[in-house]
Amino acid sequence: MSALTALNAQRRRSDLSALGDSPAVDILVIGGGITGVGIALDAASRGLSVVLVEKHDLAFGTSRWSSKLAHGGLRYLASGNIGIARRSSIERGILMSVTAPHLVKAMPQLVPLLPSMRRSQRALVRTGFLAGDVLRAMAGTSSKILPRPRRISAEQAVAMAPTVRRDGLDGALLAYDGQLIDDARLVVAVARSAAAHGARILTRVAVTSATGSAARLTDELTGESLELNSRVVINAAGVWAAEVDSSIRLRPSRGTHLVFEASTFGNPTAALTIPIPGETNRFVFALPAQLGRIYLGLTDEEAPGPIPDVPQPTPAEVTFLLDTVNTALRTALTQADVIGSYAGLRPLIDSGSGATADLSRDHAVLESDSGLFSVIGGKLTEYRHMAEDVLDRAIAARGLSARPCQTRNLALVGAPTNPVVAPGSDGALPASLVARYGAEAAGVIAAARCERPSESVAEGIDVTRAEFEFAVTHEGALDTDDILDRRTRIGLVAEDRRRAVGAAEELLEPTR
């Protein structure tokens, strides 16, 4: 396993020291979410010198609060936004076939045909699924990667989603989309890949001021500051973008998910997809997830006012999600079944009045009077395209010498075609470990120096002690929250967090 991909406290100190000695780079990226790390990887792979700074941790903001889907853009096709739909389908295909096939897999989406679903609704969903398949084919994604949609029997539907309502069930419509093992894991993989190409990835470093050619950086751990000169400064701070450039106008929208034990839904093998009553193009999803969980989401609610570090679901959103999913279940769920929840803020471009659900999910590249570039809006699935767009514009504007974009054919760490593949076989490894690390899985165990590396961090949690150590030695985790909330998602369930925190503290200690 290459040391070039390793992010840790020692590398952070070394990179900060080097910047102090030579405070000038080609590209400075502000923000460590999926957009920011995508820009860092794109720029570094073009041969540019790159620094990325993040005030908190990688994937601290919106990038860890998604539905964990690599959407093919079906919803946007239905609303007439063919451009976003087509790009989303193309980018999903790149993720699943080149960039991160170890992190993004085909997920069955099951729409039960219940008596409450009108014939016109059924026809609309069926047409939408067929149109989505056309998008898949146009994007060049093989049906072996994303199977074609079809209708299945009631018996098949119950086998895939055991708790679905059976009275009057007339089979189901089945389609496929991309699903991430975890959104924060994608962010970390992109960041480590950027580091392998020479990018300096610096968490706990705040930007106190920025122009188009310089920024004042402050190390949040030591309080030390430095002035960094950069030929291009790119604001990729997501919902906090206006704090970097006050001219930006965003209209955040809150998306909430509830967390359940997978057994509550009968351990389904497909995402139960339920039309929202009174809506033609919106659904609630019960999504099978890692760690034996189901994520139920999502909402789309206006979120005005100050931007919190960690948004919180509202009681009304919890009620809405439960009421909607219960329209399709044999036995109604209650709040007592909820074991956790999370909410994230979409950094939507403020384009006027109307519901946030109707606002464009497209991105925009802006340049301030000082020359500061900002990229706002957009969708997780399109992060690679967004990075390419803003860099193409910035490179042209500043006359930088750089290679063309490389990321369409660049496999991330852990992908089977990535040149940095650890020795060993994953044949004897837990499936959960392989799902999270891909071709690096054997190396995670081999690199461990802790006692009992293959042992679970807590009974009933399929995360090994070696993974906690790897989070610290290779993935840039600096404290227990980094480990529990972002490198793993154990922290989504308070009781699981309580049981695992001791192992996190133990495996952090040697680095302090």
C-alpha positions in Angstrom: 0.0 0.0 0.0 1.5 3.3 -1.1 2.4 5.9 1.5 1.4 8.5 -1.0 -2.3 7.7 -0.4 -1.9 7.9 3.4 -3.5 10.9 5.2 -2.7 11.2 8.9 -1.6 13.7 11.6 2.1 13.3 10.7 1.5 14.1 7.0 -0.7 17.0 8.0 2.0 18.6 10.1 4.6 18.0 7.4 2.4 19.6 4.7 1.7 22.6 6.9 5.4 23.1 7.6 6.2 22.9 3.9 3.6 25.6 3.2 5.1 27.8 5.8 8.5 27.5 4.0 7.0 28.0 0.5 3.5 29.6 0.7 2.6 29.6 -3.0 0.6 27.1 -5.1 -1.3 26.8 -8.3 -4.7 25.9 -6.9 -6.2 26.5 -3.4 -9.5 24.7 -2.8 -11.7 25.7 0.2 -13.9 22.9 1.4 -13.4 19.2 2.1 -16.7 17.8 0.8 -17.2 15.8 -2.4 -17.0 18.9 -4.6 -13.8 20.2 -3.0 -11.9 16.9 -3.0 -13.1 16.3 -6.6 -11.5 19.6 -7.6 -8.3 18.7 -5.8 -8.0 15.4 -7.5 -8.8 16.9 -10.9 -6.2 19.7 -10.5 -3.5 17.4 -9.1 -3.9 14.9 -11.8 -3.5 17.7 -14.4 0.0 18.3 -12.9 -0.9 21.4 -10.9 0.2 22.1 -7.3 -2.8 21.9 -5.0 -3.7 22.6 -1.5 -7.2 21.8 -0.1 -8.2 23.2 3.3 -11.2 22.2 5.4 -12.2 23.9 8.7 -13.5 20.6 10.2 -13.1 17.2 8.7 -13.5 15.5 5.3 -17.2 15.0 4.5 -18.1 17.1 7.5 -21.1 18.8 5.8 -23.7 17.9 3.3 -21.6 15.2 1.7 -22.2 12.8 4.5 -25.9 13.4 4.8 -27.1 12.1 1.4 -29.3 9.1 0.6 -26.1 7.3 -0.5 -27.3 7.1 -4.1 -25.6 7.8 -7.3 -28.7 9.0 -9.1 -29.1 8.4 -12.8 -31.2 11.6 -13.2 -34.6 10.1 -13.7 -36.3 12.7 -11.6 -34.8 15.5 -13.6 -35.9 13.8 -16.9 -39.4 13.8 -15.6 -39.3 17.5 -14.8 -37.9 18.3 -18.3 -34.3 19.0 -17.3 -32.7 16.7 -19.9 -29.3 18.2 -19.4 -29.0 17.3 -15.7 -30.6 13.9 -16.4 -28.1 13.1 -19.1 -25.1 14.3 -17.2 -26.2 12.4 -14.1 -26.5 9.2 -16.0 -23.1 9.6 -17.6 -21.4 10.4 -14.3 -23.2 7.5 -12.6 -21.8 5.2 -15.3 -18.3 6.5 -14.8 -18.5 5.9 -11.0 -19.8 2.4 -11.4 -17.5 1.2 -14.2 -14.2 3.2 -13.7 -13.9 5.6 -10.8 -15.4 3.7 -7.9 -16.9 0.3 -8.8 -15.9 -1.0 -5.4 -18.0 1.7 -3.7 -21.0 2.0 -6.0 -23.2 -1.0 -6.8 -26.5 -1.5 -8.6 -29.4 -1.1 -6.1 -32.9 -2.6 -6.9 -35.7 -0.1 -6.5 -39.1 -1.7 -5.9 -42.3 0.2 -6.4 -45.2 -1.9 -5.0 -48.4 -1.8 -7.1 -51.0 -1.3 -4.4 -54.7 -0.4 -4.7 -53.9 3.1 -3.6 -51.7 3.7 -6.7 -53.8 4.9 -9.5 -53.5 3.5 -13.0 -52.2 6.8 -14.3 -49.5 6.8 -11.6 -48.5 3.2 -12.5 -48.2 4.2 -16.1 -46.1 7.3 -15.2 -43.6 5.2 -13.1 -43.4 2.5 -15.8 -42.7 5.2 -18.4 -40.1 6.8 -16.2 -38.3 3.6 -15.6 -38.2 2.9 -19.3 -36.9 6.4 -20.0 -34.3 5.8 -17.3 -33.1 2.7 -19.1 -32.8 4.7 -22.3 -30.6 7.2 -20.4 -28.5 4.3 -19.1 -28.0 3.0 -22.7 -27.2 6.5 -24.0 -24.6 6.9 -21.3 -22.9 3.7 -22.4 -23.6 1.9 -19.1 -23.9 -1.9 -19.6 -27.1 -3.6 -18.5 -24.7 -6.1 -16.8 -23.8 -3.2 -14.4 -27.3 -1.7 -14.2 -30.0 -4.3 -15.1 -33.0 -3.3 -17.1 -36.3 -2.5 -15.4 -39.1 -5.0 -15.3 -42.4 -5.9 -13.6 -42.3 -8.7 -11.0 -44.9 -10.8 -9.3 -46.4 -10.2 -5.9 -44.5 -13.2 -4.6 -41.2 -11.8 -5.9 -42.0 -8.4 -4.4 -42.6 -9.9 -1.0 -39.4 -11.9 -1.2 -37.4 -8.7 -1.8 -39.3 -6.4 0.6 -40.9 -8.7 3.2 -42.8 -6.1 5.1 -44.7 -4.6 2.1 -48.5 -4.5 2.4 -49.9 -7.6 0.8 -53.6 -6.9 0.6 -54.3 -6.1 -3.1 -50.6 -6.2 -4.0 -50.5 -6.5 -7.8 -46.8 -7.2 -8.1 -44.2 -4.4 -8.4 -42.2 -2.4 -10.8 -38.5 -3.0 -10.4 -35.7 -0.7 -11.6 -32.0 -0.2 -10.7 -29.9 2.8 -9.7 -26.5 3.3 -8.3 -26.0 3.0 -4.5 -22.9 4.1 -2.5 -21.7 1.9 0.3 -21.3 5.3 2.0 -21.0 8.9 0.8 -18.3 9.9 3.3 -16.2 6.9 2.2 -16.4 8.2 -1.4 -15.1 11.6 -0.2 -12.2 10.0 1.7 -11.3 7.9 -1.3 -11.2 10.9 -3.6 -9.2 12.9 -1.1 -6.6 10.0 -0.7 -6.4 9.7 -4.5 -5.7 13.4 -4.8 -3.0 13.1 -2.1 -1.4 10.3 -4.2 -1.1 12.8 -7.1 0.6 15.3 -4.8 -2.3 17.4 -3.4 -2.0 18.6 0.2 -5.2 17.7 2.0 -5.4 19.8 5.2 -8.3 19.4 7.7 -8.8 21.6 10.7 -7.5 24.5 8.7 -9.8 27.5 8.5 -9.9 30.3 5.9 -10.3 33.7 7.6 -10.1 35.7 4.4 -9.8 35.0 0.7 -9.4 36.7 -2.6 -8.8 35.4 -6.1 -5.0 35.1 -5.4 -4.5 34.6 -1.7 -6.0 33.4 1.5 -5.3 33.7 5.2 -5.2 30.2 6.7 -5.4 29.3 10.4 -4.5 25.9 11.9 -7.5 25.2 14.2 -5.3 22.9 16.3 -2.4 25.2 17.1 -3.8 28.7 16.3 -1.0 29.4 13.9 -1.7 31.4 10.7 -0.1 31.9 7.4 -0.8 33.8 4.2 -1.0 31.5 1.2 -0.6 32.8 -2.4 -2.4 30.9 -5.1 -2.8 31.5 -8.8 -6.4 30.3 -8.5 -8.6 30.2 -5.4 -11.8 28.0 -5.6 -14.6 28.3 -3.0 -16.2 24.8 -2.7 -17.6 25.3 0.8 -21.1 24.1 -0.1 -23.8 25.5 2.1 -21.1 27.7 3.8 -20.0 29.2 0.4 -21.5 32.6 1.3 -19.2 32.9 4.3 -16.3 32.8 1.8 -17.9 35.1 -0.8 -20.7 37.3 0.6 -22.1 38.0 -2.8 -23.3 34.4 -3.2 -27.0 33.8 -2.6 -28.1 30.3 -1.6 -31.4 28.8 -0.5 -30.6 25.8 1.6 -33.1 22.9 1.6 -33.1 20.3 4.4 -33.2 16.6 3.6 -34.0 14.3 6.5 -33.5 10.5 6.9 -34.5 8.1 9.7 -32.4 5.1 10.6 -33.9 1.7 11.4 -32.7 -1.8 12.0 -32.8 -3.7 8.8 -34.8 -6.4 10.6 -37.6 -3.9 11.1 -38.2 -4.1 7.4 -37.6 -7.9 7.2 -34.0 -7.5 5.9 -35.0 -6.4 2.4 -32.8 -6.8 -0.6 -34.4 -3.9 -2.5 -35.1 -0.3 -1.8 -38.8 0.1 -1.1 -39.9 3.1 -3.2 -43.2 4.7 -2.1 -44.9 7.5 -4.0 -45.7 10.5 -1.9 -49.4 11.0 -1.8 -50.5 14.0 -3.9 -47.1 14.2 -5.7 -46.3 13.0 -9.2 -42.6 12.9 -9.2 -41.5 12.4 -5.6 -40.9 9.3 -3.5 -39.8 8.1 -0.1 -37.2 5.4 -0.1 -36.4 2.7 2.5 -32.8 2.0 1.5 -30.9 -1.1 2.7 -27.5 0.2 4.1 -24.3 -1.1 5.7 -24.1 -2.1 9.3 -27.5 -3.8 9.1 -29.5 -0.6 8.8 -32.3 1.0 6.7 -32.2 4.7 5.8 -35.7 6.1 5.3 -35.8 9.4 3.4 -36.1 12.0 2.3 -37.6 15.4 2.8 -37.2 18.7 1.0 -37.9 21.6 3.3 -36.9 25.2 3.3 -34.0 25.8 5.8 -33.5 29.6 6.2 -31.3 31.3 8.8 -27.8 30.5 10.1 -26.2 27.3 8.8 -25.7 24.8 11.7 -22.7 22.5 11.7 -25.0 19.6 12.2 -28.6 20.1 11.0 -31.4 18.4 12.9 -34.6 16.8 11.6 -37.8 18.4 12.7 -40.7 16.5 14.3 -42.9 17.3 11.3 -40.4 15.6 9.0 -40.2 12.5 11.1 -44.0 12.3 11.1 -44.1 12.8 7.3 -41.6 10.0 6.6 -43.4 7.6 8.9 -46.8 8.4 7.5 -45.6 8.0 3.9 -43.8 4.7 4.4 -46.7 3.3 6.4 -48.9 3.6 3.3 -47.0 0.6 1.8 -46.3 -1.5 4.9 -48.3 -4.4 6.5 -47.5 -3.2 10.0 -47.2 0.5 10.7 -43.9 1.8 12.1 -43.8 4.3 15.0 -41.2 6.6 16.4 -40.3 3.8 18.8 -38.8 1.9 15.8 -36.5 4.7 14.9 -32.9 4.1 16.2 -31.3 7.2 14.7 -31.8 10.1 12.2 -29.8 12.6 10.2 -30.4 15.7 8.1 -28.4 17.6 5.6 -28.7 20.9 3.8 -28.7 21.1 0.0 -26.7 24.2 -1.2 -29.4 25.2 -3.8 -28.9 28.3 -5.9 -31.4 31.0 -4.9 -33.4 31.4 -8.1 -36.5 33.1 -6.6 -39.8 32.0 -5.0 -41.5 28.6 -5.1 -40.9 25.3 -3.1 -37.3 24.2 -2.7 -38.3 20.8 -4.2 -38.8 22.7 -7.5 -35.5 24.5 -7.5 -32.8 23.5 -10.0 -30.2 20.9 -8.9 -27.8 22.3 -11.5 -24.5 23.8 -10.5 -23.0 27.2 -11.3 -19.5 28.6 -11.5 -19.1 32.2 -10.4 -16.2 34.6 -10.3 -16.1 37.4 -7.8 -14.8 40.9 -8.4 -11.6 39.8 -6.6 -11.2 36.9 -9.0 -12.3 34.2 -6.5 -14.0 31.3 -8.2 -16.9 29.6 -6.5 -18.8 26.5 -7.5 -22.3 26.2 -6.0 -25.3 23.9 -6.3 -25.0 20.6 -8.0 -25.4 17.0 -7.0 -23.1 14.4 -5.4 -23.3 12.2 -8.5 -22.0 15.0 -10.7 -19.0 16.0 -8.5 -16.4 14.9 -11.1 -18.1 17.0 -13.9 -18.4 20.0 -11.6 -14.7 19.8 -10.8 -13.8 19.6 -14.5 -16.1 22.6 -15.3 -14.7 25.0 -12.7 -11.1 24.0 -13.4 -11.4 24.4 -17.2 -12.8 27.9 -16.6 -10.2 28.8 -14.0 -7.2 27.5 -16.0 -8.3 29.3 -19.1 -8.9 32.6 -17.1 -5.5 32.5 -15.4 -3.5 31.1 -18.3 -2.2 28.1 -16.4 -0.3 25.4 -18.1 -2.0 22.1 -17.3 -2.9 18.7 -18.9 -6.5 18.2 -19.9 -8.9 16.6 -17.4 -7.8 13.1 -16.5 -10.6 12.0 -14.1 -13.0 10.4 -16.5 -10.5 7.4 -16.7 -8.9 7.7 -13.2 -9.7 4.9 -10.8 -9.8 5.8 -7.1 -7.9 4.0 -4.3 -9.6 0.7 -3.7 -10.9 0.3 -7.2 -9.6 -2.9 -8.8 -7.8 -1.0 -11.6 -6.1 1.5 -9.3 -2.3 1.0 -9.6 -2.0 1.0 -5.8 -3.4 -2.4 -4.8 -2.4 -4.0 -1.6 -1.0 -7.6 -1.7 -3.1 -10.4 -0.4 -6.4 -12.0 -1.1 -9.9 -10.9 0.0 -11.2 -14.4 -0.1 -11.1 -14.9 3.7 -12.1 -11.4 4.6 -15.5 -10.3 5.9 -17.8 -9.2 3.0 -18.4 -5.9 4.9 -14.7 -5.1 4.9 -14.4 -5.7 1.2 -17.5 -3.6 0.5 -16.0 -0.6 2.2 -12.4 -0.9 1.0 -12.5 -2.9 -2.3 -9.0 -3.9 -3.5 -7.5 -2.3 -0.4 -9.3 -4.6 2.0 -6.5 -7.1 2.5 -4.1 -4.2 3.0 -6.2 -2.8 5.8 -5.7 -5.9 7.8 -2.1 -6.4 6.8 -1.1 -2.8 7.7 -2.7 -3.0 11.2 -0.3 -2.9 14.2 -3.0 -3.1 16.8 -3.9 -6.1 18.8 -6.7 -8.3 17.5 -7.0 -6.4 14.2 -9.8 -8.7 12.8 -11.9 -8.4 15.9 -15.1 -6.3 15.9 -14.9 -2.9 17.6 -18.0 -3.9 19.5 -20.3 -6.9 19.6 -22.8 -6.9 16.8 -21.0 -4.2 14.8 -19.3 -5.4 11.6 -16.4 -2.9 11.7 -13.0 -4.3 12.7 -10.3 -2.8 14.9 -8.0 -2.6 11.9 -10.5 -0.3 10.2 -10.4 2.1 13.1 -6.6 2.1 13.0 -6.6 2.5 9.2 -8.9 5.6 9.6 -6.2 7.2 11.7 -3.1 6.0 9.8 -4.4 6.3 6.2 -7.7 8.3 6.1 -6.9 11.4 8.1 -9.1 10.8 11.2 -7.8 13.0 14.0 -10.4 12.3 16.8 -13.1 9.9 17.8 -15.8 11.8 15.9 -13.9 11.5 12.7 -13.7 7.7 13.2 -17.3 7.1 14.4 -19.2 9.7 12.4 -17.4 9.9 9.0 -14.9 7.1 8.4 -17.6 4.7 9.7 -21.2 5.6 10.3 -21.4 3.9 13.7 -22.2 7.3 15.3 -25.7 7.5 13.6 -27.0 5.2 16.4 -26.3 6.6 19.8 -26.1 3.2 21.5 -23.7 1.8 18.9 -21.5 4.9 19.4 -21.4 4.4 23.2 -20.3 0.8 22.7 -17.6 1.6 20.1 -16.1 4.8 21.5 -13.7 3.0 23.7 -12.0 1.2 20.8 -11.8 4.5 18.9 -10.1 6.2 21.8 -7.7 3.2 22.2 -6.6 3.2 18.6 -6.2 7.0 18.5 -3.9 7.0 21.5 -0.6 5.9 19.7 -0.9 9.0 17.4 -1.2 11.6 20.1 
